[in-house]
Amino acid sequence: MADCLFCRIVAGELPARKVYEDEEVLAFRDIQPVAPVHVLVVPKRHLDGLAAAGAEDAPLLGRLLDAARRVAEAEGLAEGYRVVVNQGRHGGQSVGHLHLHVLGGRAMQWPPG
């Protein structure tokens, strides 16, 4: 999508500090981090959000989670980390492209929101 921020990052039209990439997934540092480690993991193919994913997207969703695990490992988050998916306005989703937040580098609090 031409007006999607994350699609433009995937296309190389906008800069990003990449930390992981494969054929279907890109991970890059959040420009407004809320933890010492804050990486966004996005599918290269546009999906509006988790609610837009269907059963046929299960392999891609698995790849996103595997990429989140790889990012956490590469970032040295052996003591723990959090993976967050926000869905829709009330869920805190600010960019209309499915993405996972990998947060770590400090103890996380509960409840989160």
C-alpha positions in Angstrom: 0.0 0.0 0.0 1.5 3.3 -1.1 0.3 5.2 2.0 1.4 2.6 4.6 4.4 3.6 6.7 5.6 0.1 7.2 5.1 -0.9 3.5 7.3 2.1 2.6 10.0 0.9 5.1 9.8 -2.6 3.6 10.2 -1.2 0.1 13.2 0.8 1.2 11.5 4.2 0.6 12.0 5.2 4.2 15.0 4.5 6.4 14.9 2.0 9.3 17.5 0.5 11.6 17.1 -3.1 10.6 17.9 -5.9 13.0 16.5 -9.0 11.2 15.2 -9.8 7.7 14.2 -12.8 5.7 12.0 -13.4 2.7 8.7 -12.6 4.5 9.6 -10.6 7.6 11.5 -7.4 8.5 12.4 -6.3 12.0 13.7 -2.8 12.9 14.1 -0.6 15.9 11.1 1.5 17.0 11.8 5.2 16.6 9.9 5.9 19.9 11.1 3.1 22.1 9.4 2.4 25.4 12.0 -0.1 26.7 15.8 -0.4 26.2 15.1 -2.9 23.5 12.1 -2.1 21.3 12.0 -3.8 17.9 9.1 -4.0 15.5 8.6 -7.2 13.6 6.4 -6.8 10.4 5.4 -9.0 7.6 6.7 -7.7 4.2 3.2 -8.4 2.8 0.6 -5.9 3.9 -2.0 -7.0 6.4 -4.0 -4.3 8.2 -3.7 -6.1 11.5 -4.1 -9.4 13.3 -7.9 -9.3 12.7 -7.2 -9.2 8.9 -5.3 -12.5 9.1 -7.1 -15.7 8.0 -6.3 -19.3 8.4 -4.2 -19.2 5.3 -1.9 -16.7 7.1 -1.0 -19.1 9.9 2.4 -19.9 8.4 3.2 -16.2 8.2 2.1 -15.6 11.8 4.4 -18.4 12.9 7.3 -16.8 11.0 6.6 -13.5 12.8 6.8 -15.2 16.2 9.9 -17.0 15.1 11.5 -13.7 14.0 10.5 -12.2 17.4 12.3 -15.0 19.1 15.4 -14.6 16.9 15.4 -10.8 17.6 15.2 -11.4 21.3 18.1 -13.9 21.2 20.2 -11.5 19.0 19.5 -8.7 21.4 20.6 -10.7 24.4 17.3 -10.9 26.1 17.9 -14.2 27.8 16.4 -13.0 31.1 13.0 -12.4 29.4 11.1 -10.2 27.0 7.6 -9.3 26.0 6.0 -9.7 22.6 2.9 -7.4 22.0 0.4 -7.3 19.2 -2.0 -4.3 19.3 -5.2 -4.7 17.2 -7.3 -1.7 16.3 -7.6 1.8 17.7 -8.9 0.6 21.1 -6.1 -1.9 21.3 -3.5 0.8 20.8 -2.6 0.0 17.1 -1.2 3.2 15.7 0.0 1.9 12.2 -2.5 0.0 10.1 0.0 -2.8 9.2 0.3 -5.9 11.4 3.3 -5.7 13.6 4.8 -7.3 16.8 6.6 -5.3 19.4 9.6 -7.1 21.0 10.3 -5.3 24.3 13.1 -6.1 26.7 16.2 -4.9 28.5 14.3 -4.2 31.8 11.7 -6.0 34.0 8.2 -5.7 32.5 5.3 -4.8 34.7 1.9 -6.5 34.9 -0.8 -5.7 34.1 0.6 -3.9 31.0 -2.2 -1.5 30.1 
